[in-house]
Amino acid sequence: MKNRPAYSIESVDNALHLASVLRQEGALRVTDAAERLGVSPSTAHRLLAMLVYRDFAEQLPDRRYRAGRLLRAGQRSDAPVGVLRTLAPRHLDRLVATVGESANLVVRAGTEAHFVASVESSQPLRVGDRSGRAMAAHRVSGGKALLAELSSDQLAALYGDDPDVDLDLLRREMRVIRSRGYAVNDGESEPGLYAIGKAVHTPLGGAVAAICLAMPAPRHDRSRLPQLLAALDEAVDGLGSDLRRG
């Protein structure tokens, strides 16, 4: 599993995290960036200035910063990421406290799954923070849960020209996910990882995001599945209710 390096360089990590936030969520003020990273506004300003220098960001006339030309080619999600990030943490915190495994909030951007919020388990062996990362949607549980909401024609529009994706196999997997109500990632994105995910629906019924639980594969036990799914249902329903209250 890909966790934070033991001797990570914090400034590099902050800059890369900030670049991913700009790509996924759109324009930010310096104070927004500082809050997201947990640093001072002066530190956030220096990080943004370096991103601008390297064309990973650019400053707008209203003094906000947005993704630069090197990032804008990436896929963007239509989900209200800012709202989701405000509402999701308490549900992710409760989920982690209940089951003792790491939890993530995921949105889909085309064929990518973007991890927009993450809460780590406190266990010594755990799946680390995934916030800010983008992965192939058809390989992660949250991405699969969202792809399962699409029609056969919509899947074909996304993957019909992709030589690395077996569209017939993908369609069959999506039918299984719709039937059982949750998606599984058993080492498909990273060796040694097991994850389950469920979609969060908007007041109008459409899927806007997914919540997933991730754990080291050796700790996965099928006897735990009912407990994990019950806790995941509570988190998904709770976030959906918050969205409805708006």
C-alpha positions as CSV (number, residue, x, y, z in Angstrom):
1,M,0.0,0.0,0.0
2,K,1.2,3.5,-0.8
3,N,1.5,5.4,2.5
4,R,3.4,8.6,3.4
5,P,7.2,8.1,3.2
6,A,8.9,7.9,6.6
7,Y,11.2,10.8,5.7
8,S,8.8,12.9,3.7
9,I,9.6,16.5,2.7
10,E,6.8,18.5,4.0
11,S,7.2,21.5,1.7
12,V,7.1,19.3,-1.3
13,D,4.1,17.4,0.0
14,N,2.3,20.7,0.7
15,A,3.0,22.0,-2.8
16,L,1.9,18.8,-4.5
17,H,-1.2,18.6,-2.4
18,L,-2.1,22.2,-3.2
19,A,-1.6,21.6,-6.9
20,S,-4.0,18.6,-6.8
21,V,-6.6,20.7,-4.9
22,L,-6.4,23.5,-7.5
23,R,-7.0,20.9,-10.2
24,Q,-9.9,19.2,-8.5
25,E,-11.7,22.0,-6.8
26,G,-11.1,25.2,-8.8
27,A,-9.9,28.6,-7.7
28,L,-8.7,29.3,-4.2
29,R,-7.8,32.3,-2.1
30,V,-4.5,32.3,-0.2
31,T,-6.5,32.0,3.1
32,D,-8.4,29.0,1.6
33,A,-5.1,27.3,0.7
34,A,-3.6,28.0,4.1
35,E,-6.7,26.5,5.8
36,R,-6.6,23.4,3.6
37,L,-2.9,22.7,4.3
38,G,-2.9,23.8,8.0
39,V,-0.2,26.4,7.4
40,S,0.2,30.1,7.7
41,P,-1.1,32.4,4.9
42,S,2.5,33.5,4.3
43,T,3.5,29.9,3.7
44,A,0.5,29.3,1.5
45,H,1.4,32.4,-0.5
46,R,5.0,31.2,-1.0
47,L,3.8,27.8,-2.2
48,L,1.3,29.3,-4.6
49,A,4.0,31.7,-6.0
50,M,6.2,28.7,-6.7
51,L,3.3,26.9,-8.4
52,V,2.7,30.0,-10.5
53,Y,6.4,30.1,-11.4
54,R,6.3,26.5,-12.7
55,D,3.0,26.9,-14.5
56,F,1.1,24.7,-12.1
57,A,-1.1,27.6,-11.1
58,E,-2.0,31.1,-12.2
59,Q,-3.3,34.2,-10.4
60,L,-6.7,35.6,-11.4
61,P,-7.6,39.3,-11.5
62,D,-9.6,38.9,-8.2
63,R,-6.3,37.6,-6.6
64,R,-7.5,34.0,-6.3
65,Y,-5.4,31.2,-7.8
66,R,-6.5,28.5,-10.2
67,A,-4.9,25.5,-11.9
68,G,-2.3,26.5,-14.4
69,R,-1.8,25.2,-17.9
70,L,0.1,22.1,-16.8
71,L,-2.9,21.0,-14.7
72,R,-5.9,22.1,-16.7
73,A,-5.6,19.2,-19.1
74,G,-6.9,16.9,-16.4
75,Q,-10.5,15.9,-16.0
76,R,-12.8,17.8,-13.7
77,S,-15.7,16.6,-11.7
78,D,-19.2,18.1,-11.9
79,A,-19.7,17.3,-8.2
80,P,-20.0,20.2,-5.6
81,V,-16.6,19.4,-4.1
82,G,-16.5,22.3,-1.8
83,V,-19.9,21.5,-0.3
84,L,-19.0,17.8,0.0
85,R,-15.7,18.7,1.8
86,T,-17.6,20.8,4.3
87,L,-20.3,18.2,5.0
88,A,-18.4,14.9,4.8
89,P,-15.8,15.1,7.7
90,R,-18.1,14.3,10.6
91,H,-19.5,11.3,8.7
92,L,-16.0,10.0,7.8
93,D,-14.8,10.6,11.4
94,R,-17.8,8.6,12.8
95,L,-17.2,5.8,10.3
96,V,-13.6,5.5,11.2
97,A,-14.4,5.5,14.9
98,T,-17.0,2.8,14.4
99,V,-15.0,0.3,12.3
100,G,-11.4,1.2,12.9
101,E,-10.4,1.5,9.2
102,S,-9.5,4.5,7.0
103,A,-12.3,6.2,5.1
104,N,-12.4,8.3,1.9
105,L,-14.7,10.6,0.0
106,V,-14.4,10.2,-3.7
107,V,-15.9,12.0,-6.7
108,R,-15.7,11.0,-10.4
109,A,-14.1,13.1,-13.1
110,G,-14.5,11.3,-16.4
111,T,-12.5,8.1,-16.0
112,E,-10.8,9.2,-12.8
113,A,-11.7,8.9,-9.2
114,H,-10.6,12.0,-7.2
115,F,-10.1,11.6,-3.5
116,V,-11.3,14.8,-1.9
117,A,-11.3,13.9,1.8
118,S,-9.7,11.2,3.8
119,V,-9.6,10.2,7.5
120,E,-7.0,7.7,8.6
121,S,-7.5,4.9,11.0
122,S,-5.5,5.0,14.2
123,Q,-4.3,1.4,13.9
124,P,-0.5,1.0,13.4
125,L,-1.1,-0.9,10.1
126,R,-3.5,1.2,8.1
127,V,-4.2,2.7,4.7
128,G,-2.9,6.2,4.7
129,D,-4.4,9.5,3.7
130,R,-5.5,9.6,0.0
131,S,-6.8,13.1,-0.2
132,G,-5.7,14.9,-3.3
133,R,-5.0,11.8,-5.3
134,A,-6.5,10.8,-8.6
135,M,-6.8,7.1,-9.6
136,A,-8.4,5.1,-12.4
137,A,-12.1,5.0,-11.5
138,H,-12.6,1.4,-12.7
139,R,-9.9,0.2,-10.2
140,V,-11.1,1.8,-6.9
141,S,-14.2,1.0,-5.0
142,G,-15.5,4.5,-4.8
143,G,-15.0,5.0,-8.5
144,K,-16.7,1.7,-9.3
145,A,-19.6,2.6,-7.2
146,L,-20.1,5.8,-9.2
147,L,-19.5,4.1,-12.6
148,A,-22.2,1.6,-11.7
149,E,-24.7,4.5,-11.8
150,L,-24.1,5.0,-15.5
151,S,-25.9,3.4,-18.4
152,S,-24.3,0.9,-20.8
153,D,-24.1,3.6,-23.4
154,Q,-22.5,6.1,-21.0
155,L,-19.9,3.5,-20.1
156,A,-19.2,2.9,-23.8
157,A,-18.7,6.7,-24.3
158,L,-16.1,6.7,-21.5
159,Y,-14.2,3.5,-22.2
160,G,-15.2,2.3,-25.8
161,D,-11.9,3.6,-27.2
162,D,-9.7,2.5,-24.3
163,P,-7.6,-0.5,-25.3
164,D,-6.7,-1.2,-21.6
165,V,-10.3,-1.6,-20.5
166,D,-12.5,-4.7,-21.4
167,L,-15.8,-2.9,-21.8
168,D,-17.9,-6.2,-21.7
169,L,-16.1,-7.2,-18.5
170,L,-16.6,-3.7,-17.0
171,R,-20.3,-3.8,-17.8
172,R,-20.7,-7.2,-16.1
173,E,-18.9,-5.9,-13.0
174,M,-21.2,-2.9,-12.9
175,R,-24.3,-5.1,-13.0
176,V,-22.9,-7.1,-10.0
177,I,-22.3,-3.8,-8.1
178,R,-25.9,-2.6,-8.9
179,S,-27.3,-5.9,-7.7
180,R,-25.4,-6.1,-4.4
181,G,-25.3,-2.3,-3.7
182,Y,-21.6,-1.8,-3.1
183,A,-18.3,-2.0,-5.0
184,V,-15.1,-3.8,-4.0
185,N,-11.4,-3.1,-4.8
186,D,-9.4,-6.2,-3.9
187,G,-5.8,-5.1,-4.7
188,E,-6.7,-3.7,-8.1
189,S,-5.4,-0.2,-7.4
190,E,-2.6,-1.1,-5.0
191,P,-1.3,-4.5,-3.9
192,G,-2.2,-5.4,-0.3
193,L,-5.3,-3.2,-0.2
194,Y,-8.9,-4.1,0.2
195,A,-11.7,-1.5,0.0
196,I,-15.5,-1.3,-0.3
197,G,-17.4,1.7,-1.5
198,K,-21.0,3.0,-1.8
199,A,-22.4,5.9,-3.7
200,V,-23.9,9.1,-2.1
201,H,-27.0,10.4,-3.9
202,T,-28.2,13.9,-4.4
203,P,-31.7,15.1,-3.4
204,L,-32.7,14.4,-7.0
205,G,-31.5,10.8,-6.9
206,G,-28.3,11.1,-8.9
207,A,-24.9,9.9,-7.5
208,V,-22.7,12.8,-6.5
209,A,-19.9,11.1,-4.6
210,A,-18.9,7.8,-2.9
211,I,-17.6,6.9,0.5
212,C,-15.2,4.0,0.8
213,L,-13.5,2.1,3.5
214,A,-10.0,0.9,2.9
215,M,-7.9,-1.6,4.9
216,P,-4.8,-3.8,4.6
217,A,-5.9,-6.9,2.8
218,P,-4.7,-9.3,5.6
219,R,-7.1,-7.7,8.0
220,H,-10.1,-8.2,5.7
221,D,-12.4,-10.9,7.0
222,R,-15.8,-11.7,5.3
223,S,-17.4,-12.1,8.8
224,R,-16.8,-8.3,9.2
225,L,-18.6,-7.4,6.0
226,P,-22.1,-6.9,7.6
227,Q,-20.7,-4.5,10.2
228,L,-18.6,-2.6,7.6
229,L,-21.6,-2.3,5.3
230,A,-23.9,-1.1,8.1
231,A,-21.5,1.6,9.1
232,L,-20.9,2.6,5.5
233,D,-24.7,2.8,4.9
234,E,-25.0,5.1,7.9
235,A,-22.3,7.4,6.6
236,V,-23.7,7.5,3.0
237,D,-27.2,8.1,4.3
238,G,-26.0,10.8,6.7
239,L,-24.1,12.7,4.0
240,G,-27.1,12.3,1.6
241,S,-29.4,13.8,4.3
242,D,-27.1,16.7,4.8
243,L,-27.1,17.4,1.1
244,R,-30.8,17.4,1.0
245,R,-31.0,19.9,3.9
246,G,-28.6,21.9,1.8
